[in-house]
Amino acid sequence: MNGFFNNILNSAISGLSGPLQKKLGGSLSELLTSEQGIDTLLQQAKAAGLDDKVRSWIGNGKNLPISSEEVQTLLSNEQVQTLISKTGISPSLIMPALAMILPRLVDRQTPDGKVNGEPPATA
């Protein structure tokens, strides 16, 4: 994605109203804090070949970025549709928004590199 388009997209996403940003963050938190939320995300990441990226978000190190296309392969259609219906964010904006928010949110949900107080499973 070239810099100009990326800047426009970032402006559009950051221009989402405060309530929509909070709804998306809240809906993602709900997804991640549900029973085995992070573990499920890690399993999905492994299946999608994105486990290195998702594992980088857990703990104190640098969070590797994820693209909108990678978010599409990481999350199930059902998960995405649930987020769309809960937030009201259009499908064209939800993937770029998730690409920006998901790494930070997982990082916050896993202080000290622990998932629910335990190190993430490596299986």
Backbone as ProteinMPNN parsed JSONL, in Angstrom:
{"seq_chain_A": "MNGFFNNILNSAISGLSGPLQKKLGGSLSELLTSEQGIDTLLQQAKAAGLDDKVRSWIGNGKNLPISSEEVQTLLSNEQVQTLISKTGISPSLIMPALAMILPRLVDRQTPDGKVNGEPPATA", "coords_chain_A": {"N_chain_A": [[0.856, -1.163, 0.0], [0.684, 2.164, -0.964], [2.232, 5.166, 0.401], [0.646, 7.528, 0.265], [-2.014, 6.598, -0.117], [-2.207, 5.071, 2.187], [-2.031, 7.08, 4.157], [-4.429, 8.466, 3.674], [-6.271, 6.454, 4.249], [-5.662, 5.963, 6.966], [-6.425, 8.434, 8.003], [-9.158, 8.356, 7.483], [-9.949, 6.219, 9.106], [-9.126, 7.105, 11.637], [-10.842, 9.152, 11.732], [-13.242, 8.049, 12.373], [-16.039, 8.284, 14.422], [-15.794, 8.963, 17.945], [-17.553, 7.278, 19.515], [-17.882, 5.106, 17.695], [-15.254, 4.152, 17.44], [-14.863, 3.35, 20.078], [-16.843, 1.387, 20.238], [-15.866, -0.523, 18.419], [-13.396, -1.18, 19.603], [-14.397, -2.11, 22.06], [-15.968, -4.281, 21.206], [-14.0, -5.918, 20.104], [-12.474, -6.381, 22.393], [-14.301, -7.837, 23.858], [-14.453, -10.126, 22.262], [-11.817, -11.058, 22.525], [-11.541, -11.448, 25.264], [-13.33, -13.352, 25.83], [-14.116, -16.757, 26.705], [-11.222, -18.544, 26.254], [-10.382, -16.704, 24.281], [-7.938, -15.345, 23.361], [-6.355, -17.608, 23.044], [-7.816, -18.933, 21.055], [-7.504, -17.087, 18.993], [-4.744, -17.323, 18.635], [-4.634, -19.984, 17.696], [-6.04, -19.677, 15.3], [-4.284, -17.94, 14.047], [-2.028, -19.534, 13.726], [-3.025, -21.428, 11.917], [-3.422, -19.759, 9.764], [-0.889, -19.039, 9.134], [0.161, -16.884, 10.465], [1.153, -16.806, 12.997], [3.588, -15.849, 14.086], [3.323, -13.074, 13.902], [1.034, -12.557, 15.522], [1.912, -13.575, 17.968], [3.888, -11.722, 18.48], [2.479, -9.587, 19.413], [1.821, -10.239, 21.944], [2.927, -9.633, 25.064], [5.937, -7.79, 25.843], [7.513, -6.926, 23.744], [8.179, -5.484, 20.447], [5.335, -4.822, 18.463], [4.473, -6.566, 15.646], [3.315, -5.38, 12.493], [0.079, -5.864, 10.905], [-1.623, -6.58, 7.92], [-4.633, -5.478, 6.208], [-5.511, -7.51, 4.533], [-4.312, -9.721, 5.707], [-5.657, -9.73, 8.133], [-8.139, -10.523, 7.243], [-7.605, -13.193, 6.611], [-6.949, -14.115, 9.09], [-9.13, -13.773, 10.923], [-12.334, -15.334, 11.288], [-15.094, -15.438, 8.945], [-17.485, -15.286, 10.317], [-16.694, -14.07, 12.749], [-15.91, -11.548, 11.801], [-18.307, -10.619, 10.658], [-19.859, -10.475, 12.961], [-18.533, -8.416, 14.331], [-18.99, -6.324, 12.521], [-21.794, -6.13, 12.633], [-22.147, -5.455, 15.334], [-20.821, -3.019, 15.575], [-21.526, -1.356, 13.462], [-19.812, -0.393, 11.605], [-18.717, 0.058, 8.293], [-18.152, -2.632, 5.945], [-15.999, -2.036, 4.247], [-14.342, -0.417, 5.733], [-13.818, -1.785, 8.058], [-11.809, -3.824, 8.038], [-9.276, -2.429, 7.593], [-9.398, -0.891, 9.935], [-9.395, -2.865, 11.92], [-6.851, -3.919, 11.438], [-5.281, -1.884, 12.391], [-6.047, -1.655, 15.082], [-6.163, -4.203, 16.34], [-3.5, -5.373, 16.949], [-2.594, -3.667, 19.058], [-4.627, -3.974, 20.932], [-4.557, -6.732, 21.575], [-2.028, -6.763, 22.687], [-2.462, -5.189, 24.983], [-4.259, -6.842, 26.302], [-2.707, -8.895, 27.122], [-0.727, -8.641, 29.344], [2.68, -8.637, 30.307], [3.287, -10.778, 28.659], [1.514, -12.845, 29.063], [-1.3, -14.953, 28.746], [-4.402, -14.724, 30.007], [-3.158, -14.776, 32.501], [-1.411, -16.87, 32.193], [1.4, -18.25, 30.41], [1.285, -18.225, 26.79], [-0.065, -21.059, 25.052], [1.994, -23.343, 23.239], [1.465, -25.209, 21.356]], "CA_chain_A": [[0.0, 0.0, 0.0], [1.576, 3.309, -1.016], [2.125, 6.074, 1.529], [-0.468, 8.46, 0.11], [-3.257, 5.878, 0.168], [-2.166, 4.694, 3.598], [-2.36, 8.279, 4.937], [-5.858, 8.717, 3.51], [-6.971, 5.406, 4.988], [-5.481, 6.226, 8.397], [-7.259, 9.585, 8.334], [-10.556, 7.916, 7.485], [-10.166, 5.381, 10.28], [-9.056, 7.929, 12.836], [-12.003, 10.023, 11.687], [-14.425, 7.382, 12.918], [-16.444, 8.994, 15.632], [-15.373, 8.353, 19.2], [-18.385, 6.132, 19.875], [-17.606, 3.955, 16.829], [-13.959, 3.609, 17.842], [-15.07, 2.644, 21.348], [-17.618, 0.176, 19.958], [-14.989, -1.514, 17.793], [-12.477, -1.638, 20.645], [-15.168, -2.894, 23.025], [-16.351, -5.556, 20.583], [-12.786, -6.737, 20.02], [-12.14, -6.807, 23.763], [-15.267, -8.888, 24.181], [-14.02, -11.305, 21.517], [-10.541, -11.532, 23.043], [-11.624, -11.842, 26.667], [-14.246, -14.477, 25.975], [-13.425, -17.992, 27.077], [-10.169, -18.935, 25.316], [-10.327, -15.736, 23.184], [-6.579, -15.191, 22.826], [-5.926, -18.932, 22.59], [-8.478, -19.162, 19.765], [-6.825, -16.222, 18.028], [-3.445, -17.95, 18.358], [-4.881, -21.157, 16.847], [-6.39, -19.167, 13.972], [-3.067, -17.369, 13.488], [-1.178, -20.651, 13.295], [-3.633, -21.993, 10.707], [-3.284, -18.777, 8.682], [0.526, -18.737, 8.935], [0.403, -15.557, 11.037], [1.399, -16.945, 14.426], [4.695, -14.992, 14.513], [2.799, -11.72, 14.086], [0.145, -12.495, 16.681], [2.735, -13.776, 19.165], [4.639, -10.482, 18.742], [1.588, -8.661, 20.123], [1.694, -10.715, 23.321], [4.124, -9.345, 25.831], [6.53, -6.467, 25.923], [8.307, -6.583, 22.565], [7.571, -4.69, 19.387], [4.203, -5.454, 17.778], [4.583, -6.593, 14.193], [2.072, -4.921, 11.864], [-0.714, -6.817, 10.138], [-2.352, -5.897, 6.852], [-6.069, -5.764, 6.118], [-5.661, -8.821, 3.899], [-3.95, -10.729, 6.701], [-6.758, -9.783, 9.104], [-9.187, -11.334, 6.617], [-7.264, -14.611, 6.724], [-6.845, -14.443, 10.513], [-10.446, -13.868, 11.559], [-13.349, -16.041, 10.515], [-16.166, -14.586, 8.414], [-18.452, -15.106, 11.403], [-16.155, -13.075, 13.672], [-15.954, -10.244, 11.139], [-19.71, -10.215, 10.55], [-20.288, -10.095, 14.307], [-17.98, -7.092, 14.604], [-19.702, -5.368, 11.666], [-23.149, -5.928, 13.141], [-22.096, -4.801, 16.647], [-20.261, -1.667, 15.515], [-22.108, -0.55, 12.403], [-18.743, 0.08, 10.713], [-18.887, -0.551, 6.982], [-17.169, -3.675, 5.636], [-14.812, -1.483, 3.587], [-13.481, 0.213, 6.738], [-13.566, -2.605, 9.246], [-10.527, -4.541, 7.96], [-8.17, -1.525, 7.936], [-9.512, -0.509, 11.344], [-8.931, -4.013, 12.707], [-5.396, -4.025, 11.265], [-4.649, -0.881, 13.246], [-6.432, -1.783, 16.492], [-5.977, -5.551, 16.885], [-2.214, -5.6, 17.641], [-2.537, -2.93, 20.334], [-5.584, -4.54, 21.869], [-4.007, -8.009, 22.058], [-0.904, -6.401, 23.551], [-3.023, -4.74, 26.262], [-4.953, -7.957, 26.946], [-1.728, -9.909, 27.52], [0.401, -8.006, 30.021], [3.824, -9.492, 30.674], [3.358, -11.952, 27.801], [0.687, -13.924, 29.596], [-2.683, -15.041, 28.321], [-5.192, -15.084, 31.191], [-2.25, -15.074, 33.602], [-0.553, -18.013, 31.862], [2.086, -18.104, 29.119], [0.466, -18.813, 25.723], [0.242, -22.43, 24.649], [2.856, -23.358, 22.062], [1.109, -26.351, 20.511]], "C_chain_A": [[0.906, 1.231, 0.0], [1.274, 4.279, 0.122], [0.931, 7.003, 1.455], [-1.791, 7.783, 0.461], [-3.329, 5.496, 1.642], [-2.534, 5.883, 4.482], [-3.845, 8.589, 4.87], [-6.664, 7.716, 4.337], [-6.864, 5.629, 6.49], [-6.334, 7.407, 8.846], [-8.721, 9.184, 8.413], [-10.862, 7.106, 8.737], [-10.111, 6.215, 11.55], [-10.206, 8.915, 12.886], [-13.287, 9.345, 12.125], [-14.781, 8.085, 14.212], [-15.978, 8.231, 16.861], [-16.219, 7.161, 19.595], [-18.132, 4.902, 19.001], [-16.267, 3.323, 17.165], [-14.103, 2.814, 19.137], [-15.846, 1.353, 21.14], [-16.734, -0.912, 19.38], [-14.018, -2.063, 18.83], [-13.178, -2.507, 21.671], [-15.56, -4.249, 22.479], [-15.154, -6.477, 20.448], [-12.382, -7.242, 21.401], [-13.028, -7.955, 24.191], [-14.848, -10.206, 23.525], [-12.767, -11.91, 22.149], [-10.606, -11.997, 24.484], [-12.643, -12.94, 26.893], [-13.429, -15.725, 26.304], [-12.489, -18.426, 25.953], [-10.043, -17.986, 24.125], [-8.958, -15.614, 22.555], [-6.068, -16.532, 22.325], [-6.541, -19.273, 21.23], [-7.808, -18.34, 18.685], [-5.461, -16.801, 17.652], [-3.599, -19.184, 17.46], [-5.213, -20.719, 15.417], [-5.146, -18.609, 13.282], [-2.144, -18.464, 12.964], [-1.707, -21.246, 11.998], [-3.456, -21.063, 9.506], [-1.828, -18.439, 8.378], [0.92, -17.374, 9.488], [0.762, -15.618, 12.518], [2.557, -16.08, 14.913], [4.211, -13.566, 14.77], [1.96, -11.633, 15.356], [0.943, -12.679, 17.965], [3.545, -12.518, 19.497], [3.798, -9.479, 19.524], [1.46, -9.013, 21.597], [3.005, -10.404, 24.036], [4.641, -7.939, 25.635], [7.311, -6.034, 24.689], [7.534, -5.745, 21.57], [6.452, -5.495, 18.714], [4.427, -5.4, 16.275], [3.254, -6.138, 13.584], [1.367, -6.056, 11.136], [-1.494, -6.021, 9.099], [-3.836, -6.255, 6.906], [-6.307, -7.149, 5.541], [-5.324, -9.947, 4.878], [-5.028, -10.852, 7.774], [-7.879, -10.646, 8.546], [-8.88, -12.815, 6.716], [-7.206, -15.06, 8.185], [-8.207, -14.683, 11.153], [-11.421, -14.63, 10.67], [-14.376, -15.042, 9.991], [-17.197, -14.285, 9.496], [-17.98, -14.042, 12.393], [-16.252, -11.669, 13.076], [-17.391, -9.739, 11.048], [-20.269, -9.793, 11.91], [-19.791, -8.696, 14.644], [-18.687, -6.014, 13.78], [-21.08, -5.083, 12.239], [-23.149, -5.21, 14.496], [-21.667, -3.35, 16.561], [-20.956, -0.766, 14.505], [-21.06, 0.025, 11.456], [-18.861, -0.669, 9.394], [-17.81, -1.606, 6.735], [-15.897, -3.126, 4.991], [-13.853, -0.824, 4.581], [-13.087, -0.711, 7.876], [-12.212, -3.319, 9.187], [-9.344, -3.618, 8.237], [-8.205, -1.094, 9.404], [-9.009, -1.636, 12.241], [-7.414, -4.158, 12.618], [-4.663, -3.028, 12.159], [-4.868, -1.166, 14.729], [-6.038, -3.127, 17.099], [-4.62, -5.766, 17.56], [-2.129, -4.909, 18.996], [-3.459, -3.547, 21.378], [-5.099, -5.878, 22.428], [-2.857, -7.739, 23.024], [-1.405, -5.991, 24.933], [-3.694, -5.875, 27.024], [-3.983, -9.002, 27.483], [-0.512, -9.264, 28.188], [1.46, -9.04, 30.406], [3.88, -10.784, 29.862], [2.527, -13.125, 28.255], [-0.737, -13.798, 29.1], [-3.481, -15.543, 29.514], [-4.29, -15.492, 32.359], [-1.294, -16.216, 33.351], [0.194, -17.73, 30.563], [1.249, -18.755, 28.03], [0.918, -20.225, 25.398], [1.059, -22.404, 23.373], [2.506, -24.466, 21.096], [0.59, -25.976, 19.192]], "O_chain_A": [[1.791, 1.349, 0.847], [0.206, 4.226, 0.731], [0.27, 7.246, 2.465], [-2.588, 8.316, 1.233], [-4.386, 5.588, 2.266], [-3.27, 5.72, 5.455], [-4.457, 8.935, 5.88], [-7.612, 8.083, 5.031], [-7.853, 5.5, 7.211], [-6.901, 7.388, 9.938], [-9.441, 9.623, 9.31], [-11.91, 7.284, 9.357], [-10.947, 6.055, 12.439], [-10.52, 9.456, 13.946], [-14.322, 10.002, 12.239], [-13.904, 8.437, 15.001], [-15.792, 7.015, 16.823], [-15.674, 6.125, 19.975], [-18.163, 3.777, 19.499], [-16.144, 2.098, 17.178], [-13.532, 1.732, 19.274], [-15.557, 0.341, 21.779], [-16.821, -2.073, 19.778], [-13.834, -3.276, 18.927], [-12.634, -3.521, 22.109], [-15.499, -5.253, 23.189], [-15.272, -7.684, 20.655], [-11.992, -8.399, 21.555], [-12.572, -8.92, 24.804], [-14.885, -11.264, 24.153], [-12.666, -13.129, 22.292], [-9.817, -12.848, 24.895], [-12.81, -13.413, 28.017], [-12.204, -15.729, 26.189], [-12.93, -18.648, 24.825], [-9.633, -18.421, 23.049], [-8.82, -15.763, 21.341], [-5.412, -16.591, 21.285], [-5.872, -19.833, 20.361], [-7.566, -18.834, 17.583], [-5.071, -16.77, 16.485], [-2.784, -19.402, 16.564], [-4.733, -21.31, 14.45], [-4.971, -18.782, 12.075], [-1.554, -18.333, 11.892], [-0.936, -21.537, 11.083], [-3.354, -21.523, 8.369], [-1.55, -17.649, 7.476], [1.896, -16.775, 9.036], [0.688, -14.608, 13.219], [2.522, -15.612, 16.052], [4.633, -12.925, 15.733], [2.156, -10.732, 16.172], [0.674, -12.0, 18.956], [3.856, -12.273, 20.663], [4.341, -8.619, 20.217], [1.041, -8.185, 22.405], [4.068, -10.877, 23.633], [3.892, -7.02, 25.306], [7.729, -4.88, 24.604], [6.394, -5.349, 21.812], [6.604, -6.684, 18.435], [4.555, -4.32, 15.698], [2.188, -6.474, 14.1], [1.974, -7.072, 10.796], [-1.967, -4.919, 9.375], [-4.234, -7.214, 7.568], [-7.19, -7.878, 5.995], [-5.971, -10.995, 4.877], [-5.288, -11.948, 8.271], [-8.501, -11.414, 9.281], [-9.794, -13.622, 6.887], [-7.391, -16.239, 8.485], [-8.409, -15.681, 11.845], [-11.335, -14.569, 9.443], [-14.512, -13.941, 10.523], [-17.718, -13.173, 9.581], [-18.772, -13.205, 12.829], [-16.629, -10.719, 13.763], [-17.662, -8.571, 11.326], [-21.062, -8.856, 11.993], [-20.541, -7.881, 15.181], [-18.951, -4.921, 14.28], [-21.492, -3.926, 12.322], [-24.062, -4.433, 14.776], [-22.09, -2.529, 17.375], [-20.974, 0.453, 14.67], [-21.386, 0.842, 10.595], [-19.079, -1.88, 9.375], [-16.696, -1.496, 7.247], [-14.822, -3.699, 5.172], [-12.664, -0.691, 4.288], [-12.117, -0.441, 8.585], [-11.531, -3.406, 10.208], [-8.479, -3.971, 9.038], [-7.159, -0.949, 10.037], [-8.284, -1.392, 13.206], [-6.763, -4.484, 13.611], [-3.557, -3.299, 12.627], [-3.972, -0.942, 15.543], [-5.622, -3.181, 18.256], [-4.588, -6.304, 18.667], [-1.65, -5.493, 19.968], [-3.115, -3.631, 22.557], [-5.218, -6.127, 23.628], [-2.729, -8.405, 24.052], [-0.835, -6.4, 25.945], [-3.701, -5.876, 28.255], [-4.388, -9.9, 28.221], [0.599, -9.332, 27.662], [1.145, -10.169, 30.781], [4.451, -11.776, 30.315], [2.793, -14.268, 27.882], [-1.305, -12.708, 29.039], [-3.265, -16.66, 29.983], [-4.601, -16.42, 33.106], [-0.449, -16.512, 34.195], [-0.334, -17.034, 29.695], [0.564, -19.742, 28.299], [2.104, -20.551, 25.456], [0.849, -21.545, 22.516], [3.201, -24.643, 20.096], [0.256, -26.847, 18.389]]}, "name": "protein", "num_of_chains": 1, "seq": "MNGFFNNILNSAISGLSGPLQKKLGGSLSELLTSEQGIDTLLQQAKAAGLDDKVRSWIGNGKNLPISSEEVQTLLSNEQVQTLISKTGISPSLIMPALAMILPRLVDRQTPDGKVNGEPPATA"}
